[in-house]
């Protein structure tokens, strides 16, 4: 394997502390006299709803040792004056969409990789737009001036180095990580800073006396393969800045699936209530599926009981679909097949084997009302996009017991980084 020395120019745009920044900007626009970005603050789920964890934190919260993912009561112990704001997922989606639209105004080849990350292929565009760093600074400044929040932009010869460049120092900065800069800028970093190297892998590498990215890059690849199999070869390549996947366009389907799940405020003991929760989750998942211009061919349901034991059930569909009612019909059947009758704490709906909705093959088993259901979904999606998700809800949710569209913006809201960038 040789170093990838192509002449591509890739940018990675990443919102700084996305959830908290978006919430801060919204509050300031509403006349607030505080800026959440300048005080110890976190976006956190409700303890009462059994979702009491830190989802995002401000920079002033970091010195207290507050970490994303920790429970809120521990965060409050570290910082008694901590400001906790509940998440507003609808707001975050709007902010993400606004950023994407701004980027699309000038650049045709853009790939959304998460709710707060985009890749942009700038190859061959310098003659028209100017030098890459200069353009990146213009983009960064325009986002700050027009949208009110800040981004980091990393620039490299591929998506991996662009991603790593953007992480070098934050916030509101532009960094480069060209191939000739890897040794000086990336190799001195802890191996745990390398994309795809998590806590468990870092521990295994430490046992091999590999502490920095440079150590990993210069380690015998045969040793890594012997210990970590093909994954060892992958992270060795990343440590050397080797990565060559393209910036995918809007019609590409890079994710394998998407899903929503929710911890319920109360213990679910009956099938009717479970159905309502599953319908709410299905509504959210199907809406996202159509927003991504995709269909699914696999549906699964997961259940976690009050003893925190989890199990799931899945089924292959006869033909790909993105119609809410069709997916929900399968969801109910799967739940009936797998539920053991005990009290339920957590439910999830996931869809997989995604394909473009441009070509949908009908099967003999498709219902005669399919086109009507598809048209109905399109109308409802349009109303929700224009007036907000709560603008159209099913009558079954009118009692207010269950939220009409459960599930927030988790790691799967948009296709996230995977082993194949």
FINU-755686 format. One line per field, with one value per residue (C-alpha): residue in one letter; chain; x, y, z. Coordinates in nm, 2 decimals, always signed. Layout:
<recs>
residu: c(A  ...) $
chaine: c(A  ...) $
c1: c(X  ...) $
c2: c(Y  ...) $
c3: c(Z  ...) $
</recs>
This chain:
<recs>
residu: c(X  X  X  X  X  X  X  X  X  X  X  X  X  X  X  X  X  X  X  X  X  X  X  X  X  X  X  X  X  X  X  X  X  X  X  X  X  X  X  X  X  X  X  X  X  X  X  X  X  X  X  X  X  X  X  X  X  X  X  X  X  X  X  X  X  X  X  X  X  X  X  X  X  X  X  X  X  X  X  X  X  X  X  X  X  X  X  X  X  X  X  X  X  X  X  X  X  X  X  X  X  X  X  X  X  X  X  X  X  X  X  X  X  X  X  X  X  X  X  X  X  X  X  X  X  X  X  X  X  X  X  X  X  X  X  X  X  X  X  X  X  X  X  X  X  X  X  X  X  X  X  X  X  X  X  X  X  X  X  X  X  X  X  X  X  X  X  X  X  X  X  X  X  X  X  X  X  X  X  X  X  X  X  X  X  X  X  X  X  X  X  X  X  X  X  X  X  X  X  X  X  X  X  X  X  X  X  X  X  X  X  X  X  X  X  X  X  X  X  X  X  X  X  X  X  X  X  X  X  X  X  X  X  X  X  X  X  X  X  X  X  X  X  X  X  X  X  X  X  X  X  X  X  X  X  X  X  X  X  X  X  X  X  X  X  X  X  X  X  X  X  X  X  X  X  X  X  X  X  X  X  X  X  X  X  X  X  X  X  X  X  X  X  X  X  X  X  X  X  X  X  X  X  X  X  X  X  X  X  X  X  X  X  X  X  X  X  X  X  X  X  X  X  X  X  X  X  X  X  X  X  X  X  X  X  X  X  X  X  X  X  X  X  X  X  X  X  X  X  X  X  X  X  X  X  X  X  X  X  X  X  X  X  X  X  X  X  X  X  X  X  X  X  X  X  X  X  X  X  X  X  X  X  X  X  X  X  X  X  X  X  X  X  X  X  X  X  X  X  X  X  X  X  X  X  X  X  X  X  X  X  X  X  X  X  X  X  X  X  X  X) $
chaine: c(A  A  A  A  A  A  A  A  A  A  A  A  A  A  A  A  A  A  A  A  A  A  A  A  A  A  A  A  A  A  A  A  A  A  A  A  A  A  A  A  A  A  A  A  A  A  A  A  A  A  A  A  A  A  A  A  A  A  A  A  A  A  A  A  A  A  A  A  A  A  A  A  A  A  A  A  A  A  A  A  A  A  A  A  A  A  A  A  A  A  A  A  A  A  A  A  A  A  A  A  A  A  A  A  A  A  A  A  A  A  A  A  A  A  A  A  A  A  A  A  A  A  A  A  A  A  A  A  A  A  A  A  A  A  A  A  A  A  A  A  A  A  A  A  A  A  A  A  A  A  A  A  A  A  A  A  A  A  A  A  A  A  A  A  A  A  A  A  A  A  A  A  A  A  A  A  A  A  A  A  A  A  A  A  A  A  A  A  A  A  A  A  A  A  A  A  A  A  A  A  A  A  A  A  A  A  A  A  A  A  A  A  A  A  A  A  A  A  A  A  A  A  A  A  A  A  A  A  A  A  A  A  A  A  A  A  A  A  A  A  A  A  A  A  A  A  A  A  A  A  A  A  A  A  A  A  A  A  A  A  A  A  A  A  A  A  A  A  A  A  A  A  A  A  A  A  A  A  A  A  A  A  A  A  A  A  A  A  A  A  A  A  A  A  A  A  A  A  A  A  A  A  A  A  A  A  A  A  A  A  A  A  A  A  A  A  A  A  A  A  A  A  A  A  A  A  A  A  A  A  A  A  A  A  A  A  A  A  A  A  A  A  A  A  A  A  A  A  A  A  A  A  A  A  A  A  A  A  A  A  A  A  A  A  A  A  A  A  A  A  A  A  A  A  A  A  A  A  A  A  A  A  A  A  A  A  A  A  A  A  A  A  A  A  A  A  A  A  A  A  A  A  A  A  A  A  A  A  A  A  A  A  A  A  A  A  A  A  A  A  A) $
c1: c(+0.00  +0.14  +0.06  -0.23  -0.08  -0.36  -0.44  -0.79  -0.90  -1.16  -1.32  -1.49  -1.74  -1.83  -2.05  -1.89  -2.09  -2.38  -2.68  -2.57  -2.47  -2.80  -2.99  -2.78  -2.84  -3.21  -3.23  -3.04  -3.28  -3.57  -3.42  -3.23  -2.95  -2.74  -2.53  -2.52  -2.18  -2.02  -2.14  -2.12  -2.42  -2.53  -2.81  -2.95  -3.24  -3.50  -3.42  -3.80  -3.83  -3.53  -3.32  -3.10  -2.77  -2.55  -2.60  -2.38  -2.18  -2.03  -1.66  -1.68  -1.83  -1.53  -1.30  -1.54  -1.48  -1.83  -1.85  -2.09  -2.29  -2.26  -2.58  -2.70  -2.68  -2.31  -2.26  -2.45  -2.23  -1.93  -2.08  -2.37  -2.44  -2.47  -2.75  -2.94  -3.15  -3.38  -3.31  -3.51  -3.46  -3.69  -3.48  -3.16  -3.30  -3.39  -3.04  -2.87  -3.09  -3.01  -2.63  -2.68  -2.87  -2.60  -2.33  -2.54  -2.57  -2.21  -2.08  -2.24  -2.06  -2.17  -2.22  -2.40  -2.24  -2.43  -2.66  -2.37  -2.11  -2.07  -1.80  -1.73  -1.52  -1.33  -1.11  -1.06  -1.25  -0.96  -0.95  -1.31  -1.34  -0.99  -0.74  -0.89  -0.80  -0.92  -1.25  -1.29  -1.25  -1.52  -1.75  -1.68  -1.74  -2.05  -2.20  -2.12  -2.26  -2.58  -2.67  -2.52  -2.32  -1.96  -1.80  -1.46  -1.34  -1.07  -0.89  -0.70  -0.64  -0.92  -1.21  -1.00  -0.74  -1.00  -1.19  -0.88  -0.77  -1.10  -1.04  -0.69  -0.81  -1.16  -1.37  -1.43  -1.11  -0.98  -0.70  -0.52  -0.37  -0.21  -0.01  +0.32  +0.18  +0.07  +0.40  +0.42  +0.05  -0.12  +0.15  +0.22  -0.14  -0.26  -0.36  -0.71  -0.76  -0.75  -1.08  -1.21  -0.98  -1.22  -1.15  -1.12  -0.89  -0.68  -0.63  -0.52  -0.28  -0.13  -0.05  +0.15  +0.34  +0.15  +0.07  +0.06  -0.08  +0.29  +0.36  +0.07  +0.17  +0.52  +0.42  +0.47  +0.14  +0.17  +0.18  -0.14  -0.32  -0.21  -0.37  -0.66  -0.72  -0.84  -0.92  -0.55  -0.48  -0.76  -0.64  -0.28  -0.39  -0.57  -0.27  -0.08  -0.35  -0.46  -0.83  -0.98  -1.36  -1.54  -1.77  -2.10  -2.39  -2.74  -2.87  -2.61  -2.73  -2.41  -2.59  -2.70  -3.01  -3.17  -3.38  -3.54  -3.58  -3.72  -3.70  -4.06  -4.16  -4.36  -4.36  -4.56  -4.77  -5.03  -5.02  -5.24  -5.00  -4.70  -4.86  -4.90  -4.54  -4.43  -4.65  -4.50  -4.15  -4.25  -4.38  -4.04  -3.84  -4.06  -4.04  -3.66  -3.66  -3.86  -3.65  -3.34  -3.52  -3.49  -3.69  -3.63  -3.64  -3.58  -3.77  -3.68  -3.83  -3.63  -3.77  -3.60  -3.78  -3.77  -3.48  -3.28  -3.28  -3.31  -3.42  -3.53  -3.70  -3.66  -3.82  -3.74  -4.00  -4.14  -4.06  -3.89  -4.12  -4.11  -4.49  -4.56  -4.86  -4.68  -4.38  -4.60  -4.80  -4.48  -4.37  -4.68  -4.65  -4.28  -4.38  -4.65  -4.41  -4.13  -4.29  -4.28  -4.55  -4.33  -4.32  -4.14  -3.90  -3.76  -3.89  -3.71  -3.79  -3.52  -3.51  -3.24  -3.13  -3.19  -3.23  -3.31  -3.68  -3.63  -3.68  -3.94  -4.04  -4.39  -4.47  -4.79  -4.85  -4.86  -5.19  -5.43  -5.42  -5.04  -5.05  -5.31  -5.10  -4.79  -4.97  -5.10  -4.75  -4.62  -4.89  -4.84  -4.46  -4.51  -4.73  -4.49  -4.20  -4.38  -4.56  -4.36  -4.39  -4.67  -4.89  -5.03  -5.08  -5.29  -5.61  -5.48  -5.22  -5.48  -5.49  -5.13  -5.02  -4.76  -4.57  -4.68  -4.33  -4.10  -3.73  -3.48  -3.17  -2.93  -2.62  -2.83  -3.03  -2.80  -2.55  -2.25  -1.89  -1.83  -1.53  -1.58  -1.58) $
c2: c(+0.00  +0.34  +0.68  +0.85  +1.16  +1.27  +1.63  +1.64  +1.93  +1.82  +2.04  +1.92  +2.17  +2.10  +2.31  +2.39  +2.24  +2.21  +2.15  +2.41  +2.67  +2.64  +2.67  +2.97  +3.15  +3.08  +3.22  +3.54  +3.59  +3.57  +3.85  +3.65  +3.84  +3.53  +3.33  +2.96  +2.94  +3.17  +3.00  +2.65  +2.50  +2.17  +2.04  +1.75  +1.51  +1.50  +1.31  +1.27  +1.11  +0.88  +1.05  +1.25  +1.26  +1.54  +1.56  +1.87  +2.10  +2.45  +2.52  +2.68  +2.36  +2.16  +2.27  +2.12  +1.78  +1.75  +1.50  +1.42  +1.11  +1.14  +1.15  +1.50  +1.45  +1.38  +1.69  +1.90  +1.77  +1.89  +2.23  +2.33  +2.65  +2.44  +2.56  +2.26  +2.31  +2.04  +1.95  +2.11  +1.87  +2.05  +2.36  +2.16  +2.02  +2.36  +2.50  +2.20  +2.25  +2.62  +2.54  +2.28  +2.53  +2.79  +2.56  +2.44  +2.79  +2.78  +2.42  +2.14  +1.84  +1.83  +1.54  +1.56  +1.32  +1.40  +1.67  +1.90  +1.78  +1.83  +1.73  +1.95  +1.86  +2.17  +2.00  +2.21  +2.50  +2.72  +2.90  +3.00  +3.06  +3.13  +2.95  +2.69  +2.84  +3.18  +3.03  +2.83  +3.14  +3.32  +3.02  +3.02  +3.40  +3.39  +3.11  +3.32  +3.64  +3.50  +3.21  +3.32  +3.01  +2.91  +2.62  +2.47  +2.39  +2.13  +2.10  +1.80  +1.58  +1.34  +1.31  +1.16  +1.43  +1.70  +1.56  +1.53  +1.89  +2.04  +1.88  +2.03  +2.34  +2.49  +2.70  +2.91  +2.82  +2.69  +2.43  +2.23  +1.88  +1.82  +1.50  +1.68  +1.81  +1.48  +1.40  +1.73  +1.80  +1.46  +1.21  +1.37  +1.34  +1.07  +0.76  +0.80  +1.12  +0.92  +0.87  +0.51  +0.45  +0.42  +0.35  -0.03  -0.01  +0.25  +0.01  -0.27  -0.04  +0.08  -0.29  -0.28  +0.03  +0.24  +0.57  +0.83  +0.84  +0.85  +0.53  +0.36  +0.49  +0.35  +0.01  -0.30  -0.36  -0.73  -0.69  -0.48  -0.73  -1.02  -0.84  -0.65  -0.83  -0.61  -0.33  -0.30  -0.24  +0.02  +0.23  +0.20  +0.35  +0.63  +0.70  +0.75  +0.97  +0.71  +0.74  +0.78  +0.76  +1.03  +1.30  +1.15  +1.35  +1.38  +1.07  +0.84  +0.62  +0.57  +0.46  +0.11  +0.20  +0.44  +0.42  +0.58  +0.46  +0.60  +0.54  +0.58  +0.79  +0.51  +0.13  +0.00  -0.30  -0.33  -0.39  -0.08  +0.16  -0.02  +0.02  +0.39  +0.43  +0.22  +0.42  +0.74  +0.60  +0.47  +0.82  +0.97  +0.70  +0.70  +1.08  +1.07  +0.79  +1.00  +1.31  +1.11  +1.01  +0.64  +0.32  +0.03  -0.34  -0.45  -0.35  -0.44  -0.37  -0.37  -0.41  -0.34  -0.45  -0.30  -0.54  -0.37  -0.69  -0.63  -0.83  -0.76  -0.91  -0.82  -0.90  -0.87  -0.69  -0.83  -0.49  -0.17  +0.10  +0.44  +0.45  +0.50  +0.27  -0.02  +0.01  +0.03  -0.28  -0.48  -0.31  -0.42  -0.78  -0.80  -0.66  -0.92  -1.20  -1.10  -0.93  -1.16  -0.98  -0.82  -0.45  -0.24  +0.05  +0.12  +0.06  +0.11  +0.09  +0.05  +0.02  -0.12  -0.22  +0.13  +0.21  +0.51  +0.59  +0.68  +0.32  +0.12  -0.23  -0.33  -0.68  -0.89  -0.83  -0.45  -0.32  -0.14  +0.17  +0.21  +0.51  +0.68  +0.62  +0.75  +1.07  +1.12  +1.09  +1.35  +1.60  +1.55  +1.58  +1.90  +2.05  +1.94  +2.09  +2.42  +2.45  +2.22  +1.86  +1.90  +2.07  +1.74  +1.45  +1.14  +1.15  +0.86  +1.11  +1.38  +1.27  +1.39  +1.07  +0.99  +1.24  +1.21  +1.18  +1.02  +1.00  +1.28  +1.36  +1.08  +0.95  +0.82  +1.13  +1.17  +0.92  +0.93  +0.86  +0.49  +0.28  +0.37  +0.75) $
c3: c(+0.00  -0.10  +0.02  -0.17  -0.33  -0.55  -0.61  -0.48  -0.25  +0.00  +0.27  +0.58  +0.74  +1.10  +1.33  +1.66  +1.95  +1.72  +1.94  +2.20  +1.94  +1.76  +2.09  +2.19  +1.85  +1.88  +2.23  +2.13  +1.84  +2.08  +2.29  +2.56  +2.74  +2.79  +2.54  +2.63  +2.45  +2.70  +3.03  +3.17  +2.99  +2.84  +2.62  +2.82  +2.82  +3.10  +3.42  +3.47  +3.13  +3.20  +2.94  +3.18  +2.99  +2.84  +2.47  +2.41  +2.62  +2.60  +2.60  +2.95  +3.08  +2.98  +3.26  +3.51  +3.35  +3.21  +2.93  +2.65  +2.74  +3.12  +3.34  +3.43  +3.81  +3.78  +3.56  +3.82  +4.10  +3.90  +3.83  +4.06  +3.85  +3.53  +3.29  +3.14  +2.83  +2.69  +2.33  +2.05  +1.76  +1.52  +1.56  +1.50  +1.18  +1.05  +1.13  +0.96  +0.66  +0.64  +0.65  +0.37  +0.15  +0.20  +0.08  -0.22  -0.34  -0.48  -0.47  -0.66  -0.50  -0.13  +0.10  +0.43  +0.67  +0.99  +1.11  +1.17  +0.92  +0.54  +0.29  -0.01  -0.31  -0.41  -0.67  -0.99  -0.84  -0.74  -1.08  -1.04  -0.66  -0.55  -0.33  -0.10  +0.24  +0.13  +0.01  +0.33  +0.54  +0.33  +0.39  +0.76  +0.79  +0.58  +0.81  +1.11  +0.97  +0.81  +1.03  +1.36  +1.46  +1.39  +1.20  +1.17  +0.82  +0.75  +0.42  +0.29  -0.01  +0.10  +0.34  +0.62  +0.63  +0.59  +0.88  +1.09  +1.00  +1.13  +1.47  +1.52  +1.71  +1.77  +1.74  +1.43  +1.25  +0.91  +0.91  +0.64  +0.66  +0.32  +0.27  +0.34  +0.67  +0.82  +0.99  +1.17  +1.24  +1.28  +1.39  +1.73  +1.84  +2.07  +1.87  +2.03  +1.83  +1.50  +1.33  +1.39  +1.70  +1.99  +2.36  +2.32  +2.02  +2.19  +2.48  +2.25  +2.07  +2.40  +2.48  +2.15  +2.28  +2.02  +2.18  +1.90  +1.55  +1.43  +1.63  +1.45  +1.11  +1.14  +1.29  +1.08  +0.92  +0.95  +1.33  +1.32  +1.10  +1.33  +1.63  +1.47  +1.14  +0.85  +1.09  +1.17  +0.80  +0.79  +1.08  +0.96  +0.63  +0.81  +1.02  +0.70  +0.55  +0.30  +0.19  -0.15  -0.14  -0.34  -0.20  -0.27  -0.42  -0.29  -0.46  -0.31  -0.02  +0.19  +0.51  +0.57  +0.77  +1.01  +1.32  +1.62  +1.97  +2.29  +2.66  +2.79  +3.09  +3.23  +3.22  +2.92  +3.02  +2.74  +2.37  +2.28  +2.44  +2.28  +1.94  +1.99  +2.08  +1.79  +1.55  +1.68  +1.62  +1.27  +1.18  +1.26  +1.08  +0.77  +0.75  +0.76  +0.50  +0.26  +0.33  +0.23  -0.10  +0.00  +0.05  +0.28  +0.24  +0.60  +0.92  +1.28  +1.62  +1.95  +2.30  +2.64  +2.95  +3.30  +3.39  +3.11  +2.90  +2.53  +2.23  +1.87  +1.57  +1.20  +0.86  +0.50  +0.29  -0.04  -0.20  -0.09  +0.05  +0.23  +0.31  +0.68  +0.70  +0.52  +0.75  +1.06  +0.96  +0.96  +1.29  +1.47  +1.34  +1.45  +1.80  +1.83  +1.74  +1.98  +2.29  +2.59  +2.78  +3.04  +3.13  +2.87  +2.93  +2.58  +2.23  +1.89  +1.52  +1.26  +0.89  +0.67  +0.32  +0.19  -0.18  -0.39  -0.42  -0.79  -0.89  -0.68  -0.80  -0.71  -0.60  -0.64  -0.26  -0.28  -0.16  -0.40  -0.19  -0.21  -0.44  -0.22  +0.09  -0.09  -0.20  +0.15  +0.30  +0.05  +0.14  +0.52  +0.47  +0.29  +0.56  +0.84  +0.65  +0.61  +0.94  +1.17  +1.26  +1.52  +1.26  +1.14  +1.38  +1.39  +1.60  +1.82  +1.96  +2.05  +2.42  +2.46  +2.63  +2.36  +2.15  +1.78  +1.64  +1.89  +1.85  +1.82  +1.63  +1.73  +1.56  +1.28  +1.19  +0.89  +0.75  +0.99  +0.94  +0.89  +0.81  +0.45  +0.45) $
</recs>
